[in-house]
Amino acid sequence: MRNWMMCLGLAGTLSACGLEAGYQVDSGTFGNATLNNTQMMNGERSYAQTLADRFAREVPTQINFAFDSAQLDATAQQVLTLQADWIRQFPEVRFRVYGHTDAVGSSGYNKSLGMRRARAVVSFFASRGISRNRLEAVVSYGETQPLVPTPERERRNRRTVTQVSGFVDGHQNILDGKYAQVVYREYIKSAEPKTTVEIDTTSSAFEQ
C-alpha cells in the first residue's frame, strides 16, 4: 500500500514512517555472528531481508495501544488484519512481534507490559489461522527504544512492531533452497486489486 496509507495517520509525524525498533531481520550482532554467517552462506538472510523490506513497504508494521493496556482497539485490529493477510501469502516465513511501552512506570513492569502487547498480537494472528509455530513474541524492549524521547505518556511509544524473522525449519521450499520462489511467488498475485480497509483516524483511539 502506498506509503502504508500515509502511515495511516497513526502518529502524525514523520518519525512514525522511519525505521523502527525491531524493523530489520536479525543482522548478526554480538552473540549472533554464527547465525548471520550461516544465513548469508545459504542465501536465507538475503531473501529474508528482501521479504522484510517488502513487508514494511506493503503493509503498516506497527500498531499502538492505550495507556497501560495490551488490548487491541478497532484500529489495531484493522492494521493486524492487513498484516495477517500478507503473512498468509508466505507459509514458509516466520515473524517476530516486538512489544514497546512509553516511559511511565518501572522498567520491570514495562517489560512485562511490552511482552503482553506482543503476545496479544500473536494471539490475534493465531485467531486468523496463522500457525503459532511461525510467530514469536520473544522480545520486549519495554520502554528502552522510544520513537519519541519523553518521560511522559506518549501513544506513539506504546506499540508493537511486526517483522520477518526468517524461514520455517523443515519446510519443503526451504529444504529445496527455493528462496527466490518464496520471495517472488506472489508478485503477480500482489498486482491484483485488493479490498481496501478504511482506517478511522478521527476516533478517540488516536488521542495522546
C-alpha positions as a Markdown table, in Angstrom:
| # | Residue | x | y | z |
|---|---|---|---|---|
| 1 | Met | 0.0 | 0.0 | 0.0 |
| 2 | Arg | 1.2 | 3.4 | -0.9 |
| 3 | Asn | 3.4 | 4.6 | 2.0 |
| 4 | Trp | 1.4 | 2.4 | 4.4 |
| 5 | Met | -1.6 | 4.5 | 3.6 |
| 6 | Met | 0.4 | 7.6 | 4.6 |
| 7 | Cys | 1.4 | 5.8 | 7.8 |
| 8 | Leu | -2.4 | 5.5 | 8.5 |
| 9 | Gly | -2.2 | 8.8 | 10.3 |
| 10 | Leu | -1.4 | 6.8 | 13.4 |
| 11 | Ala | 1.3 | 9.0 | 14.6 |
| 12 | Gly | 1.0 | 12.2 | 12.6 |
| 13 | Thr | 4.8 | 12.8 | 12.4 |
| 14 | Leu | 7.5 | 11.6 | 10.0 |
| 15 | Ser | 9.2 | 9.7 | 12.8 |
| 16 | Ala | 6.5 | 7.0 | 12.6 |
| 17 | Cys | 7.3 | 6.4 | 8.9 |
| 18 | Gly | 11.0 | 5.8 | 9.5 |
| 19 | Leu | 12.8 | 2.6 | 10.5 |
| 20 | Glu | 11.7 | 1.4 | 14.0 |
| 21 | Ala | 13.0 | -0.9 | 16.6 |
| 22 | Gly | 12.5 | -4.5 | 15.5 |
| 23 | Tyr | 12.2 | -3.5 | 11.9 |
| 24 | Gln | 15.1 | -5.4 | 10.4 |
| 25 | Val | 15.9 | -9.1 | 10.3 |
| 26 | Asp | 18.5 | -10.1 | 12.9 |
| 27 | Ser | 21.7 | -8.8 | 11.3 |
| 28 | Gly | 24.0 | -11.0 | 13.4 |
| 29 | Thr | 25.1 | -8.6 | 16.1 |
| 30 | Phe | 27.0 | -9.6 | 19.2 |
| 31 | Gly | 26.2 | -13.2 | 20.0 |
| 32 | Asn | 24.7 | -14.0 | 16.6 |
| 33 | Ala | 27.7 | -14.0 | 14.3 |
| 34 | Thr | 27.4 | -17.7 | 13.5 |
| 35 | Leu | 23.7 | -17.3 | 12.7 |
| 36 | Asn | 24.4 | -14.4 | 10.4 |
| 37 | Asn | 27.3 | -16.2 | 8.6 |
| 38 | Thr | 25.2 | -19.3 | 8.1 |
| 39 | Gln | 22.3 | -17.3 | 6.7 |
| 40 | Met | 24.5 | -15.4 | 4.4 |
| 41 | Met | 26.2 | -18.6 | 3.1 |
| 42 | Asn | 23.0 | -20.5 | 2.4 |
| 43 | Gly | 21.1 | -17.5 | 1.0 |
| 44 | Glu | 18.5 | -17.4 | 3.7 |
| 45 | Arg | 19.3 | -14.0 | 5.0 |
| 46 | Ser | 19.4 | -12.1 | 1.7 |
| 47 | Tyr | 15.9 | -13.4 | 0.8 |
| 48 | Ala | 14.6 | -12.9 | 4.3 |
| 49 | Gln | 15.7 | -9.3 | 4.2 |
| 50 | Thr | 14.1 | -8.9 | 0.8 |
| 51 | Leu | 10.8 | -10.1 | 2.3 |
| 52 | Ala | 11.3 | -7.9 | 5.3 |
| 53 | Asp | 11.7 | -4.9 | 3.1 |
| 54 | Arg | 8.7 | -5.9 | 1.1 |
| 55 | Phe | 6.5 | -6.4 | 4.2 |
| 56 | Ala | 7.5 | -3.0 | 5.5 |
| 57 | Arg | 6.7 | -1.4 | 2.2 |
| 58 | Glu | 3.4 | -3.0 | 1.6 |
| 59 | Val | 1.7 | -3.0 | 5.0 |
| 60 | Pro | 1.9 | -1.0 | 8.2 |
| 61 | Thr | 4.2 | -2.8 | 10.5 |
| 62 | Gln | 3.1 | -1.3 | 13.8 |
| 63 | Ile | 0.1 | -0.7 | 16.0 |
| 64 | Asn | -0.4 | 1.5 | 19.0 |
| 65 | Phe | -2.0 | 1.0 | 22.4 |
| 66 | Ala | -3.9 | 2.9 | 25.1 |
| 67 | Phe | -2.0 | 3.7 | 28.3 |
| 68 | Asp | -1.2 | 0.7 | 30.5 |
| 69 | Ser | -3.1 | -1.6 | 28.1 |
| 70 | Ala | -2.5 | -4.6 | 25.9 |
| 71 | Gln | -6.0 | -4.5 | 24.4 |
| 72 | Leu | -6.3 | -4.3 | 20.7 |
| 73 | Asp | -8.6 | -1.5 | 19.7 |
| 74 | Ala | -10.6 | -1.4 | 16.4 |
| 75 | Thr | -7.8 | 0.4 | 14.6 |
| 76 | Ala | -5.2 | -2.0 | 15.8 |
| 77 | Gln | -7.3 | -4.9 | 14.6 |
| 78 | Gln | -7.7 | -3.4 | 11.2 |
| 79 | Val | -4.0 | -3.0 | 10.8 |
| 80 | Leu | -3.3 | -6.5 | 12.1 |
| 81 | Thr | -5.8 | -7.9 | 9.6 |
| 82 | Leu | -3.7 | -6.3 | 6.8 |
| 83 | Gln | -0.6 | -7.9 | 8.3 |
| 84 | Ala | -2.3 | -11.3 | 8.7 |
| 85 | Asp | -3.5 | -11.2 | 5.0 |
| 86 | Trp | 0.1 | -10.6 | 4.0 |
| 87 | Ile | 1.6 | -13.2 | 6.3 |
| 88 | Arg | -0.7 | -15.9 | 4.9 |
| 89 | Gln | 0.8 | -15.5 | 1.5 |
| 90 | Phe | 4.1 | -16.9 | 2.8 |
| 91 | Pro | 3.7 | -20.1 | 4.8 |
| 92 | Glu | 7.4 | -20.7 | 4.7 |
| 93 | Val | 8.2 | -17.5 | 6.6 |
| 94 | Arg | 8.5 | -16.8 | 10.3 |
| 95 | Phe | 7.6 | -13.5 | 12.0 |
| 96 | Arg | 8.5 | -11.8 | 15.3 |
| 97 | Val | 6.4 | -9.3 | 17.2 |
| 98 | Tyr | 8.2 | -6.7 | 19.4 |
| 99 | Gly | 6.4 | -5.0 | 22.2 |
| 100 | His | 7.2 | -1.5 | 23.4 |
| 101 | Thr | 5.9 | 0.9 | 26.0 |
| 102 | Asp | 6.2 | 4.6 | 27.0 |
| 103 | Ala | 8.5 | 5.6 | 29.9 |
| 104 | Val | 5.8 | 5.8 | 32.6 |
| 105 | Gly | 6.2 | 3.0 | 35.1 |
| 106 | Ser | 9.1 | 0.8 | 36.3 |
| 107 | Ser | 11.4 | -1.0 | 33.9 |
| 108 | Gly | 10.2 | -4.4 | 35.1 |
| 109 | Tyr | 6.6 | -3.6 | 34.7 |
| 110 | Asn | 7.1 | -2.0 | 31.3 |
| 111 | Lys | 9.0 | -5.0 | 30.0 |
| 112 | Ser | 6.1 | -7.3 | 31.1 |
| 113 | Leu | 3.6 | -4.9 | 29.5 |
| 114 | Gly | 5.5 | -4.9 | 26.3 |
| 115 | Met | 5.5 | -8.6 | 26.2 |
| 116 | Arg | 1.8 | -8.8 | 26.8 |
| 117 | Arg | 1.3 | -6.5 | 23.9 |
| 118 | Ala | 3.4 | -8.7 | 21.7 |
| 119 | Arg | 1.6 | -11.8 | 22.8 |
| 120 | Ala | -1.8 | -10.1 | 22.1 |
| 121 | Val | -0.7 | -9.6 | 18.5 |
| 122 | Val | 0.5 | -13.2 | 18.2 |
| 123 | Ser | -2.9 | -14.4 | 19.6 |
| 124 | Phe | -4.7 | -12.2 | 17.1 |
| 125 | Phe | -2.7 | -13.8 | 14.2 |
| 126 | Ala | -3.4 | -17.3 | 15.6 |
| 127 | Ser | -7.1 | -16.5 | 15.6 |
| 128 | Arg | -6.8 | -15.7 | 11.9 |
| 129 | Gly | -5.5 | -19.1 | 11.1 |
| 130 | Ile | -1.7 | -18.5 | 11.2 |
| 131 | Ser | 0.3 | -21.2 | 13.0 |
| 132 | Arg | 1.9 | -20.2 | 16.3 |
| 133 | Asn | 5.0 | -22.1 | 15.1 |
| 134 | Arg | 5.6 | -19.2 | 12.7 |
| 135 | Leu | 5.1 | -16.5 | 15.3 |
| 136 | Glu | 7.4 | -15.3 | 18.0 |
| 137 | Ala | 6.7 | -12.9 | 20.8 |
| 138 | Val | 10.0 | -13.4 | 22.5 |
| 139 | Val | 11.5 | -9.9 | 22.8 |
| 140 | Ser | 10.1 | -7.0 | 24.7 |
| 141 | Tyr | 12.0 | -3.7 | 24.6 |
| 142 | Gly | 9.8 | -2.2 | 27.2 |
| 143 | Glu | 10.5 | 1.5 | 27.5 |
| 144 | Thr | 14.1 | 1.3 | 26.2 |
| 145 | Gln | 13.5 | 2.2 | 22.5 |
| 146 | Pro | 11.1 | 5.1 | 22.3 |
| 147 | Leu | 10.1 | 6.7 | 19.0 |
| 148 | Val | 9.6 | 10.0 | 20.8 |
| 149 | Pro | 12.1 | 10.5 | 23.7 |
| 150 | Thr | 9.9 | 11.7 | 26.6 |
| 151 | Pro | 9.4 | 10.6 | 30.2 |
| 152 | Glu | 5.7 | 11.4 | 29.8 |
| 153 | Arg | 2.8 | 9.4 | 28.4 |
| 154 | Glu | 3.3 | 9.0 | 24.6 |
| 155 | Arg | 1.0 | 6.9 | 22.5 |
| 156 | Arg | 3.5 | 6.6 | 19.6 |
| 157 | Asn | 5.9 | 4.8 | 22.0 |
| 158 | Arg | 3.2 | 2.3 | 23.1 |
| 159 | Arg | 3.4 | 0.0 | 20.1 |
| 160 | Thr | 4.2 | -3.4 | 18.7 |
| 161 | Val | 6.3 | -3.9 | 15.6 |
| 162 | Thr | 5.9 | -7.0 | 13.4 |
| 163 | Gln | 8.8 | -8.1 | 11.3 |
| 164 | Val | 10.0 | -11.0 | 9.1 |
| 165 | Ser | 12.5 | -13.1 | 11.1 |
| 166 | Gly | 13.5 | -15.9 | 8.8 |
| 167 | Phe | 12.1 | -19.2 | 7.4 |
| 168 | Val | 10.3 | -22.1 | 8.8 |
| 169 | Asp | 12.7 | -25.0 | 9.6 |
| 170 | Gly | 11.9 | -28.1 | 7.6 |
| 171 | His | 9.5 | -26.5 | 5.1 |
| 172 | Gln | 9.7 | -28.2 | 1.7 |
| 173 | Asn | 10.6 | -25.0 | -0.2 |
| 174 | Ile | 13.4 | -24.2 | 2.3 |
| 175 | Leu | 14.8 | -27.8 | 2.1 |
| 176 | Asp | 14.9 | -27.4 | -1.7 |
| 177 | Gly | 16.5 | -23.9 | -1.4 |
| 178 | Lys | 13.7 | -22.2 | -3.3 |
| 179 | Tyr | 14.1 | -18.9 | -1.6 |
| 180 | Ala | 13.7 | -16.9 | -4.8 |
| 181 | Gln | 10.4 | -18.6 | -5.4 |
| 182 | Val | 9.3 | -17.8 | -1.9 |
| 183 | Val | 10.1 | -14.1 | -2.4 |
| 184 | Tyr | 8.7 | -13.7 | -5.9 |
| 185 | Arg | 5.9 | -16.2 | -6.0 |
| 186 | Glu | 3.2 | -13.7 | -5.0 |
| 187 | Tyr | 4.4 | -10.7 | -7.2 |
| 188 | Ile | 1.8 | -11.4 | -9.9 |
| 189 | Lys | -0.9 | -12.1 | -7.4 |
| 190 | Ser | 0.0 | -9.0 | -5.5 |
| 191 | Ala | -0.8 | -6.9 | -8.6 |
| 192 | Glu | -4.4 | -7.9 | -8.4 |
| 193 | Pro | -6.8 | -5.3 | -6.9 |
| 194 | Lys | -7.3 | -5.7 | -3.2 |
| 195 | Thr | -10.2 | -4.8 | -1.0 |
| 196 | Thr | -9.3 | -1.5 | 0.8 |
| 197 | Val | -9.6 | -1.4 | 4.5 |
| 198 | Glu | -10.5 | 2.1 | 5.7 |
| 199 | Ile | -9.0 | 3.2 | 8.9 |
| 200 | Asp | -10.8 | 5.8 | 11.0 |
| 201 | Thr | -8.2 | 8.3 | 12.1 |
| 202 | Thr | -10.7 | 10.6 | 13.8 |
| 203 | Ser | -11.7 | 8.4 | 16.7 |
| 204 | Ser | -10.6 | 8.8 | 20.3 |
| 205 | Ala | -8.2 | 5.9 | 19.8 |
| 206 | Phe | -5.7 | 8.5 | 18.4 |
| 207 | Glu | -5.8 | 10.7 | 21.4 |
| 208 | Gln | -2.3 | 11.0 | 23.0 |
